[in-house]
Amino acid sequence: METARPSQEWQDRARGLLRAELARRNVSQKELVERLAAMGASETEKTVSNKLVRGSFSAAFLLQCLDALGCRVLRLREDD
């Protein structure tokens, strides 16, 4: 049985959310990789870059990154 892939819109939102958190904290992809390594995750700059370009990554990867960035509260969108 084939699993459904997230729509491009959701991939774009996930990518944008993670990139925004990196920018908000002024953390480079290289520094993110170092922080992930300190947590025991084995990512390279290339794999992180590829995931951010595609926007297709697991929820576990997103949570690891947010934790590595020190993100404790996440706003999915601004209130209208």
ABEGO torsion letter per residue (X at the ends): XBBBBBBAAAAAAAAAAAAAAAAAAGBBAAAAAAAAAAAGBBBBAAAAAAAAAAGBBBAAAAAAAAAAAGBABBBABBBX
